[in-house]
């Protein structure tokens, strides 16, 4: 009977260690970035054209853009994912003219476009 207890406790210990290893692997996986290609450097930026209505209303702020970048670094699409709706179209138009470093494939890059009026 004592021998079967040792076998059971050994099996439990193995199961606990396997569970701990699996949990550690999950934490490490979640902590890693999704894709390294998403961190492309910007080679050239085009400043946005400040919308007239935003100037008159004295609207300032940051627009968050998700850009789709092809392997050559050209922006194929730009969509606003946050920020002021009056400023978003100007930010999207500007980012579509940006050029990024070339990469191994198509990637999604998040960028911020800041709108500040001269005071």
MODAWO-V962776 format. One record per residue. N is the residue number from 1. RES is the residue in one small letter. SS is DSSP state (2 for helix, 1 for strand, 0 for the rest). Layout:
N;RES;SS / N;RES;SS
This chain:
1;x;0 / 2;x;2 / 3;x;2 / 4;x;2 / 5;x;2 / 6;x;2 / 7;x;2 / 8;x;2 / 9;x;2 / 10;x;2 / 11;x;2 / 12;x;2 / 13;x;2 / 14;x;2 / 15;x;2 / 16;x;2 / 17;x;2 / 18;x;2 / 19;x;2 / 20;x;2 / 21;x;2 / 22;x;2 / 23;x;2 / 24;x;2 / 25;x;2 / 26;x;2 / 27;x;2 / 28;x;2 / 29;x;2 / 30;x;2 / 31;x;2 / 32;x;0 / 33;x;0 / 34;x;0 / 35;x;0 / 36;x;2 / 37;x;2 / 38;x;2 / 39;x;0 / 40;x;0 / 41;x;0 / 42;x;1 / 43;x;1 / 44;x;1 / 45;x;0 / 46;x;0 / 47;x;0 / 48;x;0 / 49;x;0 / 50;x;0 / 51;x;0 / 52;x;2 / 53;x;2 / 54;x;2 / 55;x;2 / 56;x;2 / 57;x;0 / 58;x;0 / 59;x;0 / 60;x;0 / 61;x;1 / 62;x;1 / 63;x;1 / 64;x;1 / 65;x;1 / 66;x;1 / 67;x;1 / 68;x;1 / 69;x;1 / 70;x;0 / 71;x;0 / 72;x;0 / 73;x;0 / 74;x;1 / 75;x;1 / 76;x;1 / 77;x;1 / 78;x;1 / 79;x;1 / 80;x;1 / 81;x;1 / 82;x;1 / 83;x;0 / 84;x;0 / 85;x;2 / 86;x;2 / 87;x;2 / 88;x;2 / 89;x;2 / 90;x;2 / 91;x;2 / 92;x;2 / 93;x;2 / 94;x;2 / 95;x;2 / 96;x;2 / 97;x;0 / 98;x;0 / 99;x;1 / 100;x;1 / 101;x;0 / 102;x;0 / 103;x;0 / 104;x;0 / 105;x;0 / 106;x;0 / 107;x;1 / 108;x;1 / 109;x;1 / 110;x;1 / 111;x;1 / 112;x;1 / 113;x;1 / 114;x;1 / 115;x;1 / 116;x;0 / 117;x;0 / 118;x;0 / 119;x;0
